[in-house]
Amino acid sequence: MKKIILTILSFLFILSSSFSQKLHGIVVKASIVNNDTVITIELPEYCVNAKMPRKFKVLARKYGKLVKNVKKVYPYAKVAGIKLNKYEEILVNASSEKERKRLMKQAEKELRDEFEDDIKNFTFKQGIILIKLVDRETGNSSYILIQELRGKFIAFFWQTFARIFGYNLKIKYDPQGRDKDIENIVLMIENGQI
C-alpha cells in the first residue's frame, strides 16, 4: 500500500512540474489609440555602416587597424578634454600673468607624470589620431590650445618640432570629410557597439 501511495505521489509531483509554466518576457509600455492597444518599445541607437566587399581586403585591414588605434587613443583624448576644461576654469581665476604661468607649468607637470609613458609608446598613426580627437573633444586644434595655455613662442616651437616628425598641430578635425571613419568609430564606441 505504501508503494502504491508513494508511486502515485511521485507521479503527481512529476506531472505537476511538467504543467508549470515559466514566464519569459519583458514589461513594455502600451497606450490606447482609437480603441486599439499600441505597444511602444524604446530601442537603443545603432550606427549602420555598409559592409565592405571581400575584394577590398586591404581596405578592411586598414579599417581594422584604424578601429584598434581609435579605441586605444580615444580614452586619452576624452581625459584631455576634461582636464583642459578644468584648467581653463582655474586659469580664468588667476590674478596675474605670473600665477597663470605657474599654474600652467604645474598642469603640464601633472599631465606629463600621468600620461607621458603611455603616449611615448604610441605609433605615428595613433599620434595623429590623438591630435584629431583632442580637437574633437575641445573644439580647438592642439596648436591653438598650446598657444592659449603656454604662449605663441612655445606653440611655434612645438609646431616646428612636430613638423620635423611629420605631425601637424594645426590640423582641424573634419567629421564630415576626411575624418568620417574616425567619427563613425567614436560614435560606435560611445554607443557601446565596439
Contact map, one row per residue, 1 for C-alpha under 8 A:
11111000000000000000000000000000000000000000000000000000000000000000000000000000000000000000000000000000000000000000000000000000000000000000000000000000000000000000000000000000000000000000000000
11111100000000000000000000000000000000000000000000000000000000000000000000000000000000000000000000000000000000000000000000000000000000000000000000000000000000000000000000000000000000000000000000
11111110000000000000000000000000000000000000000000000000000000000000000000000000000000000000000000000000000000000000000000000000000000000000000000000000000000000000000000000000000000000000000000
11111111000000000000000000000000000000000000000000000000000000000000000000000000000000000000000000000000000000000000000000000000000000000000000000000000000000000000000000000000000000000000000000
11111111100000000000000000000000000000000000000000000000000000000000000000000000000000000000000000000000000000000000000000000000000000000000000000000000000000000000000000000000000000000000000000
01111111110000000000000000000000000000000000000000000000000000000000000000000000000000000000000000000000000000000000000000000000000000000000000000000000000000000000000000000000000000000000000000
00111111111000000000000000000000000000000000000000000000000000000000000000000000000000000000000000000000000000000000000000000000000000000000000000000000000000000000000000000000000000000000000000
00011111111100000000000000000000000000000000000000000000000000000000000000000000000000000000000000000000000000000000000000000000000000000000000000000000000000000000000000000000000000000000000000
00001111111110000000000000000000000000000000000000000000000000000000000000000000000000000000000000000000000000000000000000000000000000000000000000000000000000000000000000000000000000000000000000
00000111111111000000000000000000000000000000000000000000000000000000000000000000000000000000000000000000000000000000000000000000000000000000000000000000000000000000000000000000000000000000000000
00000011111111100000000000000000000000000000000000000000000000000000000000000000000000000000000000000000000000000000000000000000000000000000000000000000000000000000000000000000000000000000000000
00000001111111110000000000000000000000000000000000000000000000000000000000000000000000000000000000000000000000000000000000000000000000000000000000000000000000000000000000000000000000000000000000
00000000111111111000000000000000000000000000000000000000000000000000000000000000000000000000000000000000000000000000000000000000000000000000000000000000000000000000000000000000000000000000000000
00000000011111111100000000000000000000000000000000000000000000000000000000000000000000000000000000000000000000000000000000000000000000000000000000000000000000000000000000000000000000000000000000
00000000001111111110000000000000000000000000000000000000000000000000000000000000000000000000000000000000000000000000000000000000000000000000000000000000000000000000000000000000000000000000000000
00000000000111111111000000000000000000000000000000000000000000000000000000000000000000000000000000000000000000000000000000000000000000000000000000000000000000000000000000000000000000000000000000
00000000000011111111000000000000000000000000000000000000000000000000000000000000000000000000000000000000000000000000000000000000000000000000000000000000000000000000000000000000000000000000000000
00000000000001111111100000000000000000000000000000000000000000000000000000000000000000000000000000000000000000000000000000000000000000000000000000000000000000000000000000000000000000000000000000
00000000000000111111100000000000000000000000000000000000000000000000000000000000000000000000000000000000000000000000000000000000000000000000000000000000000000000000000000000000000000000000000000
00000000000000011111110000000000000000000000000000000000000000000000000000000000000000000000000000000000000000000000000000000000000000000000000000000000000000000000000000000000000000000000000000
00000000000000000111111000000000000000000000000000000000000000000000000000000000000000000000000000000000000000000000000000000000000000000000000000000000000000000000000000000000000000000000000000
00000000000000000001111100000000000000000000000000000000000000000000000000000000000000000000000000000000000000000000000000000000000000000000000000000000000000000000000000000000000000000000000000
00000000000000000000111110000000000000000000000000000000000000000000000000000000000000000000000000000000000000000000000000000000000000000000000000000000000000000000000000000000000000000000000000
00000000000000000000011111000000000000000000000000000000000000000000000000000000000000000000000000000000000000000000000000000000000000000000000000000000000000000000000000000000000000000000000000
00000000000000000000001111100000000000000000000000000000000000000000000000000000000000000000000000000000000000000000000000000000000000000000000000000000000000000000000000000000000000000000000000
00000000000000000000000111110000000000000000000000000000000000000000000000000000000000000000000000000000000000000000000000000000000000000000000000000000000000000000000000000000000000000000000000
00000000000000000000000011111000000000000000000000000000000000000000000000000000000000000000000000000000000000000000000000000000000000000000000000000000000000000000000000000000000000000000000000
00000000000000000000000001111100000000111000000000000000000000000000000000000000000000000000000000000000000000000000000000000000000000000000000000000000000000000000000000000000000000000000000000
00000000000000000000000000111110000000111000000000000000000000000000000000000000000000000000000000000000000000000000000000000000000000000000000000000000000000000000000000000000000000000000000000
00000000000000000000000000011111000011110000000000000000000000000000000000000000000000000000000000000000000000000000000000000000000000000000000000000000000000000000000000000000000000000000000000
00000000000000000000000000001111100011110000000000000000000000000000000000000000000000000000000000000000000000000000000000000000000000000000000000000000000000000000000000000000000000000000000000
00000000000000000000000000000111111111000000000000000000000000000000000000000000000000000000000000000000000000000000000000000000000000000000000000000000000000000000000000000000000000000000000000
00000000000000000000000000000011111111000000000000000000000000000000000000000000000000000000000000000000000000000000000000000000000000000000000000000000000000000000000000000000000000000000000000
00000000000000000000000000000001111100000000000000000000000000000000000000000000000000000000000000000000000000000000000000000000000000000000000000000000000000000000000000000000000000000000000000
00000000000000000000000000000001111110000000000000000000000000000000000000000000000000000000000000000000000000000000000000000000000000000000000000000000000000000000000000000000000000000000000000
00000000000000000000000000000001111111000000000000000000000000000000000000000000000000000000000000000000000000000000000000000000000000000000000000000000000000000000000000000000000000000000000000
00000000000000000000000000000111101111100000000000000000000000000000000000000000000000000000000000000000000000000000000000000000000000000000000000000000000000000000000000000000000000000000000000
00000000000000000000000000000111100111110000000000000000000000000000000000000000000000000000000000000000000000000000000000000000000000000000000000000000000000000000000000000000000000000000000000
00000000000000000000000000011110000011111000000000000000000000000000000000000000000000000000000000000000000000000000000000000000000000000000000000000000000000000000000000000000000000000000000000
00000000000000000000000000011110000001111100000000000000000000000000000000000000000000000000000000000000000000000000000000000000000000000000000000000000000000000000000000000000000000000000000000
00000000000000000000000000011000000000111110000000000000000000000000000000000000000000000000000000000000000000000000000000000000000000000000000000000000000000000000000000000000000000000000000000
00000000000000000000000000000000000000011111000000000000000000000000000000000000000000000000000000000000000000000000000000000000000000000000000000000000000000000000000000000000000000000000000000
00000000000000000000000000000000000000001111100000000000000000000000000000000000000000000000000000000000000000000000000000000000000000000000000000000000000000000000000000000000000000000000000000
00000000000000000000000000000000000000000111110000000000000000000000000000000000000000000000000000000000000000000000000000000000000000000000000000000000000000000000000000000000000000000000000000
00000000000000000000000000000000000000000011111000000000000000000000000000000000000000000000000000000000000000000000000000000000000000000000000000000000000000000000000000000000000000000000001000
00000000000000000000000000000000000000000001111100000000000000000000000000000000000000000000000000000000000000000000000000000000000000000000000000000000000000000000000000000000000000000001001010
00000000000000000000000000000000000000000000111110000000000000000000000000000000000000000000000000000000000000000000000000000000000000000000000000000000000000000000000000000000000000010011000000
00000000000000000000000000000000000000000000011111000000000000000000000000000000000000000000000000000000000000000000000000000000000000000000000000000000000000000000000000000000000000000000000000
00000000000000000000000000000000000000000000001111100000000000000000000000000000000000000000000000000000000000000000000000000000000000000000000000000000000000000000000000000000000000000000000000
00000000000000000000000000000000000000000000000111110000000000000000000000000000000000000000000000000000000000000000000000000000000000000000000000000000000000000000000000000000000000000000000000
00000000000000000000000000000000000000000000000011111000000000000000000000000000000000000000000000000000000000000000000000000000000000000000000000000000000000000000000000000000000000000000000000
00000000000000000000000000000000000000000000000001111101000100000000000000000000000000000000000000000000000000000000000000000000000000000000000000000000000000000000000000000000000000000000000000
00000000000000000000000000000000000000000000000000111111100000000000000000000000000000000000000000000000000000000000000000000000000000000000000000000000000000000000000000000000000000000000000000
00000000000000000000000000000000000000000000000000011111100000000000000000000000000000000000000000000000000000000000000000000000000000000000000000000000000000000000000000000000000000000000000000
00000000000000000000000000000000000000000000000000001111100000000000000000000000000000000000000000000000000000000000000000000000000000000000000000000000000000000000000000000000000000000000000000
00000000000000000000000000000000000000000000000000011111111100000000000000000000000000000000000000000000000000000000000000000000000000000000000000000000000000000000000000000000000000000000000000
00000000000000000000000000000000000000000000000000001111111110000000000000000000000000000000000000000000000000000000000000000000000000000000000000000000000000000000000000000000000000000000000000
00000000000000000000000000000000000000000000000000000001111111000000000000000000000000000000000000000000000000000000000000000000000000000000000000000000000000000000000000000000000000000000000000
00000000000000000000000000000000000000000000000000000001111111100000000000000000000000000000000000000000000000000000000000000000000000000000000000000000000000000000000000000000000000000000000000
00000000000000000000000000000000000000000000000000010001111111110000000000000000000000000000000000000000000000000000000000000000000000000000000000000000000000000000000000000000000000000000000000
00000000000000000000000000000000000000000000000000000000111111111000000000000000000000000000000000000000000000000000000000000000000000000000000000000000000000000000000000000000000000000000000000
00000000000000000000000000000000000000000000000000000000011111111100000000000000000000000000000000000000000000000000000000000000000000000000000000000000000000000000000000000000000000000000000000
00000000000000000000000000000000000000000000000000000000001111111110000000000000000000000000000000000000000000000000000000000000000000000000000000000000000000000000000000000000000000000000000000
00000000000000000000000000000000000000000000000000000000000111111111000000000000000000000000000000000000000000000000000000000000000000000000000000000000000000000000000000000000000000000000000000
00000000000000000000000000000000000000000000000000000000000011111111100000000000000000000000000000000000000000000000000000000000000000000000000000000000000000000000000000000000000000000000000000
00000000000000000000000000000000000000000000000000000000000001111111110000000000000000000000000000000000000000000000000000000000000000000000000000000000000000000000000000000000000001000000000000
00000000000000000000000000000000000000000000000000000000000000111111111000000000000000000000000000000000000000000000000000000000000000000000000000000000000000000000000000000000000001001000000000
00000000000000000000000000000000000000000000000000000000000000011111111100000000000000000000000000000000000000000000000000000000000000000000000000000000000000000000000000000000000000000000000000
00000000000000000000000000000000000000000000000000000000000000001111111110000000000000000000000000000000000000000000000000001100100000000000000000000000000000000000000000000000000000000000000000
00000000000000000000000000000000000000000000000000000000000000000111111111000000000000000000000000000000000000000000000000000100100000000000000000000000000000000000000000000000000001001100000000
00000000000000000000000000000000000000000000000000000000000000000011111111100000000000000000000000000000000000000000000000000000000000000000000000000000000000000000000000000000000000000000100000
00000000000000000000000000000000000000000000000000000000000000000001111111100000000000000000000000000000000000000000000000000000000000000000000000000000000000000000000000000000000000000000000000
00000000000000000000000000000000000000000000000000000000000000000000111111111000000000000000000000000000000000000000000000000100110000000000000000000000000000000000000000000000000000000000000000
00000000000000000000000000000000000000000000000000000000000000000000011111111100000000000000000000000000000000000000000000000000010010000000000000000000000000000000000000000000000000000100000000
00000000000000000000000000000000000000000000000000000000000000000000001111111110000000000000000000000000000000000000000000000000000000000000000000000000000000000000000000000000000000000000000000
00000000000000000000000000000000000000000000000000000000000000000000000011111111000000000000000000000000000000000000000000000000010000000000000000000000000000000000000000000000000000000000000000
00000000000000000000000000000000000000000000000000000000000000000000000011111111100000000000000000000000000000000000000000000000010011001000000000000000000000000000000000000000000000000000000000
00000000000000000000000000000000000000000000000000000000000000000000000001111111110000000000000000000000000000000000000000000000000001001000000000000000000000000000000000000000000000000000000000
00000000000000000000000000000000000000000000000000000000000000000000000000111111111000000000000000000000000000000000000000000000000000000000000000000000000000000000000000000000000000000000000000
00000000000000000000000000000000000000000000000000000000000000000000000000011111111100000000000000000000000000000000000000000000000001001000000000000000000000000000000000000000000000000000000000
00000000000000000000000000000000000000000000000000000000000000000000000000001111111110000000000000000000000000000000000000000000000001001100000000000000000000000000000000000000000000000000000000
00000000000000000000000000000000000000000000000000000000000000000000000000000111111111000000000000000000000000000000000000000000000000000000000000000000000000000000000000000000000000000000000000
00000000000000000000000000000000000000000000000000000000000000000000000000000011111111100000000000000000000000000000000000000000000000000000000000000000000000000000000000000000000000000000000000
00000000000000000000000000000000000000000000000000000000000000000000000000000001111111110000000000000000000000000000000000000000000000000100000000000000000000000000000000000000000000000000000000
00000000000000000000000000000000000000000000000000000000000000000000000000000000111111111000000000000000000000000000000000000000000000000100000000000000000000000000000000000000000000000000000000
00000000000000000000000000000000000000000000000000000000000000000000000000000000011111111100000000000000000000000000000000000000000000000000000000000000000000000000000000000000000000000000000000
00000000000000000000000000000000000000000000000000000000000000000000000000000000001111111110000000000000001000000000000000000000000000000000000000000000000000000000000000000000000000000000000000
00000000000000000000000000000000000000000000000000000000000000000000000000000000000111111111000000000000000000000000000000000000000000000000000000000000000000000000000000000000000000000000000000
00000000000000000000000000000000000000000000000000000000000000000000000000000000000011111111100000000000000000000000000000000000000000000000000000000000000000000000000000000000000000000000000000
00000000000000000000000000000000000000000000000000000000000000000000000000000000000001111111110000000000000000000000000000000000000000000000000000000000000000000000000000000000000000000000000000
00000000000000000000000000000000000000000000000000000000000000000000000000000000000000111111110000010010000000000000000000000000000000000000000000000000000000000000000000000000000000000000000000
00000000000000000000000000000000000000000000000000000000000000000000000000000000000000011111110000000000000000000000000000000000000000000000000000000000000000000000000000000000000000000000000000
00000000000000000000000000000000000000000000000000000000000000000000000000000000000000001111111000000000000000000000000000000000000000000000000000000000000000000000000000000000000000000000000000
00000000000000000000000000000000000000000000000000000000000000000000000000000000000000000111111110110000000000000000000000000000000000000000000000000000000000000000000000000000000000000000000000
00000000000000000000000000000000000000000000000000000000000000000000000000000000000000000000111110110000000000000000000000000000000000000000000000000000000000000000000000000000000000000000000000
00000000000000000000000000000000000000000000000000000000000000000000000000000000000000000000011111110000000000000000000000000000000000000000000000000000000000000000000000000000000000000000000000
00000000000000000000000000000000000000000000000000000000000000000000000000000000000000000000011111111000000000000000000000000000000000000000000000000000000000000000000000000000000000000000000000
00000000000000000000000000000000000000000000000000000000000000000000000000000000000000000000000111111100000000000000000000000000000000000000000000000000000000000000000000000000000000000000000000
00000000000000000000000000000000000000000000000000000000000000000000000000000000000000000000011111111110000000000000000000000000000000000000000000000000000000000000000000000000000000000000000000
00000000000000000000000000000000000000000000000000000000000000000000000000000000000000000010011111111111000000000000000000000000000000000000000000000000000000000000000000000000000000000000000000
00000000000000000000000000000000000000000000000000000000000000000000000000000000000000000000000011111111100000000000000000000000000000000000000000000100000000000000000000000000000000000000000000
00000000000000000000000000000000000000000000000000000000000000000000000000000000000000000000000001111111110000000000000000000000000000000000000000000000000000000000000000000000000000000000000000
00000000000000000000000000000000000000000000000000000000000000000000000000000000000000000010000000111111111000000000000000000000000000000000000000000000000000000000000000000000000000000000000000
00000000000000000000000000000000000000000000000000000000000000000000000000000000000000000000000000011111111100000000000000000000000000000000000000001100000000000000000000000000000000000000000000
00000000000000000000000000000000000000000000000000000000000000000000000000000000000000000000000000001111111110000000000000000000000000000000000000000000000000000000000000000000000000000000000000
00000000000000000000000000000000000000000000000000000000000000000000000000000000000000000000000000000111111111000000000000000000000000000000000000000000000000000000000000000000000000000000000000
00000000000000000000000000000000000000000000000000000000000000000000000000000000000000100000000000000011111111100000000000000000000000000000000000000000000000000000000000000000000000000000000000
00000000000000000000000000000000000000000000000000000000000000000000000000000000000000000000000000000001111111110000000000000000000000000000000000000000000000000000000000000000000000000000000000
00000000000000000000000000000000000000000000000000000000000000000000000000000000000000000000000000000000111111111000000000000000000000000000000000000000000000000000000000000000000000000000000000
00000000000000000000000000000000000000000000000000000000000000000000000000000000000000000000000000000000011111111100000000000000000000000000000000000000000000000000000000000000000000000000000000
00000000000000000000000000000000000000000000000000000000000000000000000000000000000000000000000000000000001111111111000000000000000000000000000000000000000000000000000000000000000000000000000000
00000000000000000000000000000000000000000000000000000000000000000000000000000000000000000000000000000000000111111111000000000000000000000000000000000000000000000000000000000000000000000000000000
00000000000000000000000000000000000000000000000000000000000000000000000000000000000000000000000000000000000011111111100000000000000000000000000000000000000000000000000000000000000000000000000000
00000000000000000000000000000000000000000000000000000000000000000000000000000000000000000000000000000000000001111111100000000000000000000000000000000000000000000000000000000000000000000000000000
00000000000000000000000000000000000000000000000000000000000000000000000000000000000000000000000000000000000000111111111000000000000000000000000000000000000000000000000000000000000000000000000000
00000000000000000000000000000000000000000000000000000000000000000000000000000000000000000000000000000000000000111111111100000000000000000000000000000000000000000000000000000000000000000000000000
00000000000000000000000000000000000000000000000000000000000000000000000000000000000000000000000000000000000000001111111110000000000000000000000000000000000000000000000000000000000000000000000000
00000000000000000000000000000000000000000000000000000000000000000000000000000000000000000000000000000000000000000011111111000000000000000000000000000000000000000000000000000000000000000000000000
00000000000000000000000000000000000000000000000000000000000000000000000000000000000000000000000000000000000000000011111111000010000000000000000000000000000000000000000000000000000000000000000000
00000000000000000000000000000000000000000000000000000000000000000000000000000000000000000000000000000000000000000001111111000000000000000000000000000000000000000000000000000000000000000000000000
00000000000000000000000000000000000000000000000000000000000000000000000000000000000000000000000000000000000000000000111111100000000000000000000000000000000000000000000000000000000000000000000000
00000000000000000000000000000000000000000000000000000000000000000000000000000000000000000000000000000000000000000000011111110110000000000000000000000000000000000000000000000000000000000000000000
00000000000000000000000000000000000000000000000000000000000000000000000000000000000000000000000000000000000000000000000011111110000000000000000000000000000000000000000000000000000000000000000000
00000000000000000000000000000000000000000000000000000000000000000000000000000000000000000000000000000000000000000000000001111111000000000000000000000000000000000000000000000000000000000000000000
00000000000000000000000000000000000000000000000000000000000000000000100000000000000000000000000000000000000000000000000000111111100000000000000000000000000000000000000000000000000000000000000000
00000000000000000000000000000000000000000000000000000000000000000000110010000000000000000000000000000000000000000000000001111111110000000000000000000000000000000000000000000000000000000000000000
00000000000000000000000000000000000000000000000000000000000000000000000000000000000000000000000000000000000000000000001001111111111000000000000000000000000000000000000000000000000000000000000000
00000000000000000000000000000000000000000000000000000000000000000000000000000000000000000000000000000000000000000000000000011111111100000000000000000000000000000000001000000000000000000000000000
00000000000000000000000000000000000000000000000000000000000000000000110010000000000000000000000000000000000000000000000000001111111110000000000000000000000000000000000000000000000000000000000000
00000000000000000000000000000000000000000000000000000000000000000000000011011000000000000000000000000000000000000000000000000111111111000000000000000000000000000000000000000000000000000000000000
00000000000000000000000000000000000000000000000000000000000000000000000000000000000000000000000000000000000000000000000000000011111111100000110000000000000000000000000010100000000000000000000000
00000000000000000000000000000000000000000000000000000000000000000000000000000000000000000000000000000000000000000000000000000001111111110000100000000000000000000000000000111000000000000000000000
00000000000000000000000000000000000000000000000000000000000000000000000001001000000000000000000000000000000000000000000000000000111111111000000000000000000000000000000000001000000000000000000000
00000000000000000000000000000000000000000000000000000000000000000000000000001101100000000000000000000000000000000000000000000000011111111111110000000000000000000000000000000000000000000000000000
00000000000000000000000000000000000000000000000000000000000000000000000000000000000000000000000000000000000000000000000000000000001111111111110000000000000000000000000000011000000000000000000000
00000000000000000000000000000000000000000000000000000000000000000000000000000000000000000000000000000000000000000000000000000000000111111111000000000000000000000000000000001000000000000000000000
00000000000000000000000000000000000000000000000000000000000000000000000000001101100000000000000000000000000000000000000000000000000011111110000000000000000000000000000000000000000000000000000000
00000000000000000000000000000000000000000000000000000000000000000000000000000000100110000000000000000000000000000000000000000000000001111111100000000000000000000000000000000000000000000000000000
00000000000000000000000000000000000000000000000000000000000000000000000000000000000000000000000000000000000000000000000000000000000001111111100000000000000000000000000000000000000000000000000000
00000000000000000000000000000000000000000000000000000000000000000000000000000000000000000000000000000000000000000000000000000000000001110111110110000000000000000000000000010000000000000000000000
00000000000000000000000000000000000000000000000000000000000000000000000000000000000000000000000000000000000000000000000000000000001101100111111110000000000000000000000011111000000000000000000000
00000000000000000000000000000000000000000000000000000000000000000000000000000000000000000000000000000000000000000000000000000000001001100001111111000000000000000000000011000000000000000000000000
00000000000000000000000000000000000000000000000000000000000000000000000000000000000000000000000000000000000000000000000000000000000000000000111111100000001000100000000011000000000000000000000000
00000000000000000000000000000000000000000000000000000000000000000000000000000000000000000000000000000000000000000000000000000000000000000001111111110000001000000000000001000000000000000000000000
00000000000000000000000000000000000000000000000000000000000000000000000000000000000000000000000000000000000000000000000000000000000000000001111111111000000000000000000000000000000000000000000000
00000000000000000000000000000000000000000000000000000000000000000000000000000000000000000000000000000000000000000000000000000000000000000000011111111111011000000000000000000000000000000000000000
00000000000000000000000000000000000000000000000000000000000000000000000000000000000000000000000000000000000000000000000000000000000000000000001111111111111000000000000000000000000000000000000000
00000000000000000000000000000000000000000000000000000000000000000000000000000000000000000000000000000000000000000000000000000000000000000000000111111111000000000000000000000000000000000000000000
00000000000000000000000000000000000000000000000000000000000000000000000000000000000000000000000000000001000000000000000000000000000000000000000011111110000000000000000000000000000000000000000000
00000000000000000000000000000000000000000000000000000000000000000000000000000000000000000000000000001001000000000000000000000000000000000000000001111111011000000000000000000000000000000000000000
00000000000000000000000000000000000000000000000000000000000000000000000000000000000000000000000000000000000000000000000000000000000000000000000001111111111000000000000000000000000000000000000000
00000000000000000000000000000000000000000000000000000000000000000000000000000000000000000000000000000000000000000000000000000000000000000000000001110111111100000000000000000000000000000000000000
00000000000000000000000000000000000000000000000000000000000000000000000000000000000000000000000000000000000000000000000000000000000000000000000000100011111110000000000000000000000000000000000000
00000000000000000000000000000000000000000000000000000000000000000000000000000000000000000000000000000000000000000000000000000000000000000000000001100111111111000000000000000000000000000000000000
00000000000000000000000000000000000000000000000000000000000000000000000000000000000000000000000000000000000000000000000000000000000000000000001101100111111111100000000000000000000000000000000000
00000000000000000000000000000000000000000000000000000000000000000000000000000000000000000000000000000000000000000000000000000000000000000000000000000001111111110000000000000000000000000000000000
00000000000000000000000000000000000000000000000000000000000000000000000000000000000000000000000000000000000000000000000000000000000000000000000000000000111111111000000000000000000000000000000000
00000000000000000000000000000000000000000000000000000000000000000000000000000000000000000000000000000000000000000000000000000000000000000000000000000000011111111100000000000000000000000000000000
00000000000000000000000000000000000000000000000000000000000000000000000000000000000000000000000000000000000000000000000000000000000000000000001000000000001111111110000111000000000000000000000000
00000000000000000000000000000000000000000000000000000000000000000000000000000000000000000000000000000000000000000000000000000000000000000000000000000000000111111111000000000000000000000000000000
00000000000000000000000000000000000000000000000000000000000000000000000000000000000000000000000000000000000000000000000000000000000000000000000000000000000011111111100000000000000000000000000000
00000000000000000000000000000000000000000000000000000000000000000000000000000000000000000000000000000000000000000000000000000000000000000000000000000000000001111111111110000000000000000000000000
00000000000000000000000000000000000000000000000000000000000000000000000000000000000000000000000000000000000000000000000000000000000000000000000000000000000000111111111100000000000000000000000000
00000000000000000000000000000000000000000000000000000000000000000000000000000000000000000000000000000000000000000000000000000000000000000000000000000000000000011111111000000000000000000000000000
00000000000000000000000000000000000000000000000000000000000000000000000000000000000000000000000000000000000000000000000000000000000000000000000000000000000000001111111000000000000000000000000000
00000000000000000000000000000000000000000000000000000000000000000000000000000000000000000000000000000000000000000000000000000000000000000000000000000000000000000111111100000000000000000000000000
00000000000000000000000000000000000000000000000000000000000000000000000000000000000000000000000000000000000000000000000000000001000000000000000000000000000000000111111110000000000000000000000000
00000000000000000000000000000000000000000000000000000000000000000000000000000000000000000000000000000000000000000000000000000000000000000000000000000000000000100110011111100000000000000000000000
00000000000000000000000000000000000000000000000000000000000000000000000000000000000000000000000000000000000000000000000000000000001000000000111000000000000000100100001111100000000000000000000000
00000000000000000000000000000000000000000000000000000000000000000000000000000000000000000000000000000000000000000000000000000000000000000000111100000000000000100000000111110000000000000000000000
00000000000000000000000000000000000000000000000000000000000000000000000000000000000000000000000000000000000000000000000000000000001100000000100000000000000000000000000111111000000000000000000000
00000000000000000000000000000000000000000000000000000000000000000000000000000000000000000000000000000000000000000000000000000000000100100001100000000000000000000000000001111100000000000000000000
00000000000000000000000000000000000000000000000000000000000000000000000000000000000000000000000000000000000000000000000000000000000110110000100000000000000000000000000000111110001000000000000000
00000000000000000000000000000000000000000000000000000000000000000000000000000000000000000000000000000000000000000000000000000000000000000000000000000000000000000000000000011111111100000000000000
00000000000000000000000000000000000000000000000000000000000000000000000000000000000000000000000000000000000000000000000000000000000000000000000000000000000000000000000000001111111101100000000000
00000000000000000000000000000000000000000000000000000000000000000000000000000000000000000000000000000000000000000000000000000000000000000000000000000000000000000000000000000111111100000000000000
00000000000000000000000000000000000000000000000000000000000000000000000000000000000000000000000000000000000000000000000000000000000000000000000000000000000000000000000000000111111100000000000000
00000000000000000000000000000000000000000000000000000000000000000000000000000000000000000000000000000000000000000000000000000000000000000000000000000000000000000000000000000111111110000000000000
00000000000000000000000000000000000000000000000000000000000000000000000000000000000000000000000000000000000000000000000000000000000000000000000000000000000000000000000000001111111111100000000000
00000000000000000000000000000000000000000000000000000000000000000000000000000000000000000000000000000000000000000000000000000000000000000000000000000000000000000000000000000111111111110000000000
00000000000000000000000000000000000000000000000000000000000000000000000000000000000000000000000000000000000000000000000000000000000000000000000000000000000000000000000000000000011111111000000000
00000000000000000000000000000000000000000000000000000000000000000110010000000000000000000000000000000000000000000000000000000000000000000000000000000000000000000000000000000010001111111100000000
00000000000000000000000000000000000000000000000000000000000000000000000000000000000000000000000000000000000000000000000000000000000000000000000000000000000000000000000000000010001111111110000000
00000000000000000000000000000000000000000000001000000000000000000000000000000000000000000000000000000000000000000000000000000000000000000000000000000000000000000000000000000000000111111111000000
00000000000000000000000000000000000000000000000000000000000000000010010000000000000000000000000000000000000000000000000000000000000000000000000000000000000000000000000000000000000011111111100000
00000000000000000000000000000000000000000000000000000000000000000000010001000000000000000000000000000000000000000000000000000000000000000000000000000000000000000000000000000000000001111111110000
00000000000000000000000000000000000000000000001000000000000000000000000000000000000000000000000000000000000000000000000000000000000000000000000000000000000000000000000000000000000000111111111000
00000000000000000000000000000000000000000000011000000000000000000000000000000000000000000000000000000000000000000000000000000000000000000000000000000000000000000000000000000000000000011111111111
00000000000000000000000000000000000000000000000000000000000000000000001000000000000000000000000000000000000000000000000000000000000000000000000000000000000000000000000000000000000000001111111111
00000000000000000000000000000000000000000000000000000000000000000000000000000000000000000000000000000000000000000000000000000000000000000000000000000000000000000000000000000000000000000111111110
00000000000000000000000000000000000000000000110000000000000000000000000000000000000000000000000000000000000000000000000000000000000000000000000000000000000000000000000000000000000000000011111110
00000000000000000000000000000000000000000000000000000000000000000000000000000000000000000000000000000000000000000000000000000000000000000000000000000000000000000000000000000000000000000001111111
00000000000000000000000000000000000000000000010000000000000000000000000000000000000000000000000000000000000000000000000000000000000000000000000000000000000000000000000000000000000000000001111111
00000000000000000000000000000000000000000000000000000000000000000000000000000000000000000000000000000000000000000000000000000000000000000000000000000000000000000000000000000000000000000001100111
